[in-house]
């Protein structure tokens, strides 16, 4: 069962990563375009906007985490179903509940990671980002 859990975890991570990359790229582009409106005010430069974008990236990841988990899981399980791997797993004697439990364990680890980002990483980075932005925008 350990091998199966590891296989499902790797498959889910392969589903999470492209969704996460696409969502972060799209939403970061939107934020960056909005920040470009303020470039030139005070001492706020193109590089300051880029720094603000990078410092607020973990908060965007936390915001997008539920969508990433949902779509990434659907993509990964759909890929496994398309390749008939889920049928092979069930034919080997693994119940759908055990498969769901393996998927839920990966989701729980993802939730713990997102909670760590929200509680430990985001507050100082967001504070620094908003402070630097406000100092650069004001003369």
C-alpha positions as CSV (number, residue, x, y, z in Angstrom):
1,X,0.0,0.0,0.0
2,X,3.0,2.3,0.6
3,X,3.9,2.1,-3.1
4,X,0.4,2.9,-4.1
5,X,0.2,5.9,-1.8
6,X,3.5,7.2,-3.1
7,X,2.3,6.7,-6.7
8,X,-1.0,8.5,-6.1
9,X,0.9,11.3,-4.3
10,X,3.3,11.8,-7.2
11,X,0.4,11.7,-9.7
12,X,-1.5,14.4,-7.6
13,X,1.6,16.6,-7.4
14,X,2.0,16.3,-11.2
15,X,-1.6,17.6,-11.4
16,X,-1.1,20.4,-8.8
17,X,2.0,21.9,-10.3
18,X,0.8,22.9,-13.7
19,X,-2.4,24.3,-12.3
20,X,-0.5,26.2,-9.7
21,X,2.0,27.6,-12.3
22,X,-0.8,28.7,-14.7
23,X,-2.9,30.3,-12.0
24,X,0.1,32.1,-10.3
25,X,1.3,33.3,-13.7
26,X,-2.1,34.7,-14.7
27,X,-2.9,36.4,-11.4
28,X,0.6,37.7,-11.0
29,X,0.4,39.2,-14.5
30,X,-2.9,40.9,-13.6
31,X,-1.3,42.3,-10.4
32,X,1.8,43.5,-12.2
33,X,-0.3,45.3,-14.9
34,X,-2.2,47.0,-12.1
35,X,1.1,48.0,-10.4
36,X,2.4,49.4,-13.6
37,X,-0.2,52.2,-13.3
38,X,1.6,53.5,-10.3
39,X,5.1,53.4,-11.8
40,X,6.5,56.9,-12.0
41,X,4.7,58.2,-8.9
42,X,7.2,59.2,-6.3
43,X,10.2,56.8,-6.4
44,X,8.1,53.8,-7.5
45,X,9.9,52.2,-10.4
46,X,9.4,49.1,-12.6
47,X,11.8,47.2,-10.3
48,X,9.8,48.2,-7.2
49,X,6.7,46.9,-8.8
50,X,8.5,43.6,-9.6
51,X,9.7,43.4,-6.0
52,X,6.2,44.0,-4.7
53,X,4.9,41.3,-7.0
54,X,7.5,38.8,-5.7
55,X,6.9,39.7,-2.0
56,X,3.1,39.2,-2.4
57,X,3.4,35.9,-4.3
58,X,2.9,33.6,-1.3
59,X,-0.3,35.4,-0.4
60,X,-1.6,34.8,-3.9
61,X,-0.7,31.1,-3.6
62,X,-2.7,30.9,-0.4
63,X,-5.6,32.6,-2.1
64,X,-5.5,30.2,-5.1
65,X,-4.8,27.1,-3.0
66,X,-8.4,25.7,-3.0
67,X,-8.8,26.1,-6.7
68,X,-5.4,24.5,-7.3
69,X,-6.3,21.6,-5.0
70,X,-9.6,21.0,-6.7
71,X,-8.5,21.3,-10.3
72,X,-5.2,19.6,-9.7
73,X,-6.9,16.6,-8.1
74,X,-9.4,16.4,-10.9
75,X,-6.7,16.5,-13.5
76,X,-4.6,13.9,-11.8
77,X,-7.4,11.5,-11.2
78,X,-8.8,12.1,-14.7
79,X,-5.4,11.2,-16.1
80,X,-5.2,8.1,-14.0
81,X,-8.8,7.1,-15.1
82,X,-7.9,7.9,-18.8
83,X,-4.9,5.6,-18.6
84,X,-7.1,2.9,-16.9
85,X,-4.8,2.9,-13.9
86,X,-7.6,3.4,-11.4
87,X,-9.3,0.3,-12.8
88,X,-6.1,-1.6,-12.5
89,X,-5.7,-0.4,-8.9
90,X,-9.2,-1.5,-8.1
91,X,-8.6,-4.9,-9.8
92,X,-5.7,-5.4,-7.5
93,X,-8.1,-5.3,-4.6
94,X,-7.9,-1.7,-3.5
95,X,-11.3,-0.2,-2.7
96,X,-12.4,3.2,-3.9
97,X,-12.4,4.3,-0.2
98,X,-8.7,3.5,0.1
99,X,-7.9,5.4,-3.1
100,X,-9.9,8.4,-1.7
101,X,-8.1,8.1,1.6
102,X,-4.7,8.3,-0.2
103,X,-5.9,11.4,-2.1
104,X,-7.1,13.0,1.1
105,X,-3.7,12.5,2.8
106,X,-2.1,14.4,0.0
107,X,-4.7,17.1,0.3
108,X,-4.1,17.3,4.0
109,X,-0.4,17.8,3.5
110,X,-1.2,20.5,1.0
111,X,-3.5,22.2,3.6
112,X,-0.8,22.1,6.2
113,X,1.7,23.7,3.8
114,X,-0.8,26.4,2.9
115,X,-1.5,27.0,6.6
116,X,2.2,27.3,7.3
117,X,2.5,29.9,4.5
118,X,-0.5,31.8,5.8
119,X,0.6,31.9,9.4
120,X,4.4,32.1,9.2
121,X,5.6,33.3,5.8
122,X,2.9,35.7,4.5
123,X,2.6,38.3,7.4
124,X,6.2,39.5,7.3
125,X,6.5,39.4,3.5
126,X,3.2,41.3,3.0
127,X,4.1,43.8,5.6
128,X,7.5,44.4,4.0
129,X,5.8,44.6,0.5
130,X,3.2,47.2,1.5
131,X,5.8,49.2,3.5
132,X,8.2,49.4,0.6
133,X,5.4,50.2,-1.8
134,X,4.0,53.0,0.3
135,X,7.5,54.5,1.0
136,X,8.3,54.4,-2.7
137,X,5.0,56.0,-3.7
138,X,5.3,58.8,-1.2
139,X,8.0,61.4,-1.6
